[in-house]
Amino acid sequence: MKKLSQAIALAGVMTAGLAAVSTAQAEVEVSASATVASMYLWRGQDLGNGAAAVSGDLTVSASGAYAGVWTSSGDTSWGNEYDLYLGYGAEMGDFSYDVILWNYVYPKGDGAAGNPDDRGNTFDYADAIISLGYAGASFTYYKPIGAESDDNSSYFTLGYGLDAYSFTLGKADDGDDSDYTHLDVGYAYNDNLAFTLSKVIDQSADLDKGEAGVDEDLKVVVSYSLPISM
């Protein structure tokens, strides 16, 4: 699901003088983008069963703090989605960190019992995310904290970027012995066009014995993104 290093955020500044207001406005940045991808790849899985996905984001940021909204089509099971996020990040030389609250909302998603409202509540599904980076390497940990989230599940990634290439090893544990590990290799042809290869390389379920698990087929994703001038 989704690129967490994007930022957006918060900021209204009350001042008495016009010069102070102008300075505060200069510190606030607003950005947006739109992306078309050949599939909705999220944590090594295709959530759209092969269908293309269209997504977009709107970001506001100021002095390391950010907040925004990300929306996407293409989730076959849960329906169209929009996410809200709020966080703070900073860099100190080669070291960087980011702390994020990420909320997933599915206004028309069918719940487990077929109730179209089961997944529409704003704070039902959310993650607290901590990300650390150093000289091209990164570690990110996601902990579910929503009202309906599984407290026993978790997800983390180890990543490394080198020029136009990126490598991500992700480990997902849903709390019921259905954990799996996937490897993603990405290549950014330019600022807009990117390619990703994703493969589940290990999982606790034995598919040869008919146990329920995740799809292990190699996934190839082509995506094209465009910034939107604000």
Wavefront OBJ file of the C-alpha trace (Angstrom):
o trace
v 0.000 0.000 0.000
v 1.678 2.863 -0.136
v 4.776 5.431 0.087
v 5.294 6.547 3.596
v 8.227 8.883 3.113
v 5.901 11.514 1.620
v 5.177 14.509 3.969
v 2.354 16.891 4.679
v 1.407 19.171 7.255
v 0.040 21.277 9.881
v 0.484 24.902 10.529
v -1.483 27.999 11.127
v 0.464 30.798 12.679
v -1.098 33.713 14.558
v 0.889 36.943 14.419
v 0.235 40.598 15.063
v 2.335 42.082 12.265
v 2.035 41.707 8.491
v 5.752 40.956 8.123
v 5.487 38.094 10.615
v 2.519 36.654 8.691
v 4.483 36.744 5.434
v 7.392 34.909 7.065
v 5.112 32.180 8.443
v 3.489 31.692 5.031
v 6.903 31.272 3.414
v 7.659 28.375 5.754
v 4.568 26.361 4.751
v 4.842 24.103 1.695
v 1.932 22.493 -0.152
v 2.510 19.691 -2.660
v 0.431 17.144 -4.536
v 0.893 14.324 -7.028
v -1.056 11.761 -9.043
v 0.085 8.220 -9.895
v -1.102 5.466 -12.228
v 0.238 1.960 -11.496
v -0.281 -1.389 -13.189
v -1.374 -2.898 -9.851
v -2.041 -1.948 -6.228
v 1.066 -3.431 -4.597
v 0.980 -3.322 -0.789
v 3.402 -5.203 1.445
v 4.269 -7.637 -1.311
v 0.642 -8.375 -2.228
v -1.569 -7.306 -5.140
v -4.705 -5.888 -3.501
v -6.460 -5.286 -6.817
v -6.240 -8.797 -8.300
v -4.314 -7.524 -11.313
v -6.309 -4.325 -11.864
v -4.545 -1.010 -12.377
v -4.678 1.559 -9.575
v -4.957 5.344 -9.647
v -3.816 7.275 -6.586
v -3.157 10.834 -5.499
v -1.943 12.787 -2.498
v -2.088 16.280 -1.067
v 0.620 17.409 1.358
v 1.171 20.367 3.632
v 4.416 20.645 5.596
v 6.177 23.105 7.852
v 9.426 22.873 9.836
v 9.535 19.067 9.791
v 5.874 18.564 10.716
v 3.454 17.320 8.078
v -0.082 16.113 7.487
v -2.115 15.089 4.491
v -4.380 12.744 2.601
v -3.630 9.891 0.175
v -6.365 8.191 -1.847
v -6.429 5.191 -4.182
v -8.627 2.930 -6.234
v -7.927 -0.706 -6.903
v -8.533 -2.548 -3.605
v -10.812 -5.394 -4.671
v -11.781 -6.577 -1.182
v -12.165 -3.315 0.734
v -13.096 -0.850 -2.017
v -11.748 2.617 -2.706
v -9.602 4.032 0.049
v -8.397 7.293 1.475
v -5.729 7.605 4.153
v -5.030 10.436 6.578
v -1.598 10.920 8.090
v 0.225 13.186 10.505
v 3.881 13.110 11.445
v 7.204 14.729 12.117
v 10.607 14.036 10.597
v 14.100 15.503 10.549
v 17.612 14.924 9.220
v 20.918 15.323 11.024
v 23.753 14.713 8.606
v 23.424 11.138 7.286
v 20.870 10.237 9.974
v 17.119 10.771 9.601
v 14.008 9.844 11.546
v 10.255 10.000 11.049
v 7.311 9.387 13.395
v 3.905 8.988 11.748
v 0.276 8.283 12.603
v -1.361 6.735 9.521
v -5.121 6.145 9.329
v -6.798 3.911 6.692
v -10.422 4.612 5.693
v -12.651 2.540 3.370
v -15.976 4.396 3.044
v -17.706 1.730 0.948
v -15.723 -1.376 1.835
v -17.644 -4.560 2.616
v -17.004 -5.859 6.122
v -16.521 -9.491 7.061
v -20.270 -9.850 7.662
v -21.228 -8.111 4.417
v -22.100 -4.860 6.173
v -21.016 -1.976 3.894
v -20.397 0.207 6.962
v -18.031 -2.199 8.739
v -14.904 -0.521 7.370
v -16.080 3.041 7.045
v -15.293 4.388 10.516
v -12.418 6.851 10.441
v -10.296 5.477 13.286
v -10.965 1.728 12.925
v -7.683 0.943 11.166
v -4.505 2.899 11.894
v -0.753 2.374 12.267
v 1.834 4.095 14.416
v 5.020 4.164 12.319
v 8.625 4.797 13.269
v 11.250 5.113 10.537
v 15.031 5.501 10.927
v 17.509 6.109 8.133
v 21.270 6.307 7.799
v 23.366 6.817 4.656
v 20.906 5.159 2.264
v 19.776 2.400 4.639
v 16.442 2.479 6.462
v 14.355 0.617 9.032
v 10.600 1.152 9.396
v 8.250 -0.407 11.946
v 4.438 -0.354 11.716
v 2.290 -1.071 14.769
v -1.533 -1.306 14.443
v -3.340 0.974 16.901
v -6.836 1.380 15.381
v -10.047 0.422 17.202
v -10.494 -2.632 14.942
v -6.809 -3.336 14.283
v -5.216 -6.604 15.386
v -2.905 -5.674 18.269
v -0.954 -8.904 17.740
v 0.027 -8.087 14.169
v 2.998 -6.054 12.988
v 5.049 -5.202 9.917
v 8.583 -3.929 9.397
v 10.913 -3.224 6.515
v 14.641 -2.965 5.925
v 15.567 -0.868 2.921
v 18.511 0.432 0.974
v 18.721 2.933 -1.869
v 21.583 3.248 -4.339
v 21.265 5.819 -7.109
v 18.140 4.861 -9.105
v 17.768 1.459 -7.404
v 15.975 0.544 -4.190
v 15.777 -2.690 -2.216
v 13.146 -3.447 0.430
v 12.831 -6.530 2.627
v 9.450 -6.633 4.362
v 8.248 -8.925 7.158
v 4.505 -9.201 7.914
v 3.018 -10.998 10.915
v -0.779 -10.945 11.237
v -0.743 -12.609 14.644
v -2.160 -16.000 13.665
v 0.887 -17.850 12.293
v 0.297 -16.537 8.738
v 3.479 -14.493 8.562
v 5.478 -13.956 5.378
v 8.563 -12.158 4.057
v 8.794 -10.368 0.714
v 11.569 -8.707 -1.281
v 10.990 -5.687 -3.534
v 13.516 -4.350 -6.037
v 12.768 -0.971 -7.581
v 14.259 1.068 -10.408
v 13.424 4.726 -11.039
v 13.930 5.366 -14.749
v 13.405 9.078 -14.137
v 11.465 11.321 -11.750
v 8.157 10.022 -13.130
v 8.528 6.446 -14.388
v 9.422 3.570 -12.029
v 9.494 -0.235 -12.097
v 9.171 -2.663 -9.166
v 9.702 -6.413 -8.887
v 8.149 -8.002 -5.783
v 8.341 -11.615 -4.585
v 7.275 -13.431 -1.414
v 10.402 -15.353 -0.477
v 9.187 -17.108 2.687
v 5.957 -17.744 4.592
v 4.792 -19.903 7.466
v 1.965 -21.496 5.446
v 2.859 -24.530 3.335
v 0.995 -24.010 0.067
v 2.004 -27.469 -1.175
v -0.006 -28.954 1.696
v -3.033 -26.830 0.923
v -2.551 -24.408 3.820
v -3.967 -20.919 3.341
v -1.269 -18.364 2.706
v -0.308 -15.457 0.454
v 0.416 -15.412 -3.267
v 4.062 -16.180 -4.034
v 4.017 -15.275 -7.736
v 6.505 -12.664 -8.945
v 4.775 -9.295 -9.321
v 5.889 -6.660 -11.819
v 4.638 -3.120 -11.291
v 5.012 -0.166 -13.629
v 4.058 3.232 -12.216
v 3.962 6.761 -13.576
v 3.727 9.776 -11.281
v 3.215 13.451 -11.960
v 3.610 16.339 -9.527
v 0.706 18.787 -9.410
v 1.569 22.468 -9.161
v -0.075 24.182 -6.218
l 1 2 3 4 5 6 7 8 9 10 11 12 13 14 15 16 17 18 19 20 21 22 23 24 25 26 27 28 29 30 31 32 33 34 35 36 37 38 39 40 41 42 43 44 45 46 47 48 49 50 51 52 53 54 55 56 57 58 59 60 61 62 63 64 65 66 67 68 69 70 71 72 73 74 75 76 77 78 79 80 81 82 83 84 85 86 87 88 89 90 91 92 93 94 95 96 97 98 99 100 101 102 103 104 105 106 107 108 109 110 111 112 113 114 115 116 117 118 119 120 121 122 123 124 125 126 127 128 129 130 131 132 133 134 135 136 137 138 139 140 141 142 143 144 145 146 147 148 149 150 151 152 153 154 155 156 157 158 159 160 161 162 163 164 165 166 167 168 169 170 171 172 173 174 175 176 177 178 179 180 181 182 183 184 185 186 187 188 189 190 191 192 193 194 195 196 197 198 199 200 201 202 203 204 205 206 207 208 209 210 211 212 213 214 215 216 217 218 219 220 221 222 223 224 225 226 227 228 229 230
